[in-house]
Amino acid sequence: MSTRRYELVYVVSPTVSDDQVGALHEQVQAIVDRFNGQIEKTENWGRRKLAYEIDHHKEGTYVLEVILGSGELMKEIDRRLKVLDEIIRHLIVRVDEEQRVVERVRSRRQAFVARRRAARGLPVEVTPQPARRDDDDEDRMEGAGG
């Protein structure tokens, strides 16, 4: 099975305590461990207002999990989260393909810039220059208003 990167975002009911949110994370961790996956990152975004009311809730606690695993793992997590009453909504998105596209576009752009710089007789590698601060511009702007 191939390992892919997924983002799981779930919204927990506002009636659930922080300890119970931690317990929900432990449940997800147990499923990931059982399917030989790995949680790369967990972010608790805290309590936020929902865009619209869901099951008479106007706010919820958002949690992001970045998971490396198989499609079967994500199917199991999806199935489990659907039956939990504490979870208002959840969304699973595969992000590894998008990252490959971004990297491909970035490398093409860098190659294009390098070719263009070489054609102009400039060094191919661009060295970042510190931002130049021109104090004379500020003095001129202050004098122009008065």
N, C-alpha and C positions, 0 to 999 in steps of 0.2 A: 504494500500500500504506500501511496505517496503522502508525504507530509506537506501540508499546506498551512498558510497563515490565515487565521480568521480573527475578526473582531466580533465580540459578543457584547452587546449593550443591553442591560435589562433595567427596568424601572420597578422599584420595590414600593409597595404600599406605604403611605406615610404613617400608618398605625404600627409599623414594624420598628422595633428598637435597633440600635446600632449593633448590639450583640447578635440579634437575629439575622441582620444583614451579613455579619461575619460567618454565621452558621450556613447561610445560603452559599457564600463563597466556598466554604469547606465542602459542601455537597458537590459543587461544580468541580472543585479540585479532586475529589474522590473519583468522579466520573472520568476526568482527564487522566488520572493515574491508572485507572483500570484499563483504559484503551491505549496506554503507552504514549500519551500526548504530553505536552508541556505548556504551562502557563508562563508566557514571557513577561507579561506586565498586568497589574491590576490597579485600577484607579477608581477610587470612590469619589465621584463628583459631588456628592452631598445632596441635600434636599433642594429641589428646584421646582418652580411652577411649571405645570404641564401646559402645552399649547392649547389643549381643549380638555374638557372633563371626561374622565374615563371611569366608569363604574362609580360615579359620585365622588371621585377623588379629583382634587384640583392641583395637587402637588405630589411628588414622589422622590425617592432617593435613587439617583442614577449611579450605575456601576459599569465600568468598562473592563473587559478582560480581553487580552490579546493571547490567542491560543494557537500553538503549533500542533497539528494533528490531522487525522484522516477525516474523510467525509462521514464515515460511520460514527465516529466520535461526535461530530456535530449533529448528526441525526438523533443520537441518543440524548444529547444535551437539549436539543429542541423539544424532543418528546417529554423529557422530564420537566422542563420549564413551563410547558403548556398546562400541566396538571397542578402546579403549585399555586395556591390561592394568594400567596404573598407577592407574586410577580404580576404586576399590572400588564406590562408589555415587554417583549424582548425582540431583538433583531440580531441575526447572524449574517455577517458579510465576509466573503472571501476577498482578501486584499493582496495576495501575493501576485496575481496577474496584473493588477493595476500598478504595483511597484515595478514590475518588469517593463511595462510600457513606459513609465516615467523615466526609468534608467536608460531605455533605448532612445527616447527622445532627447534626453540630456546628452548622451554620447554623440548623437548625430549633430546636435547644436554645437557642441564643443569642436567636433571635427570641421564643421562648416566655418566656425570662427577662426580656427587654426589655418585653414586653407585661405581664407580671405586675408588674414594678417600676413601670411607668407607671400601672397600675391602683391601686397602693398609694400613689401620689404620690411615689415615690422617683425619683432621677435614673436615666435609662435605662442610661447607661454606668456600669459598675462600675469604680471606680478601685482598683487593688490597694493595700492598706495594708500597711506593714511589720509583721511579726509583733511583737506587743506582749509584752514580758517583764515579768512582775509579780514583783518581788523579794519582795513581802510574802507571796506564796503559798509561796515556798521557806522563808521564816522560820517561817511557821505550821506547815509540814510537819515541819521539824526539831524544833520544840518539842513537837509532838504525840506523837512517839515516846518521849520521855524522861521 
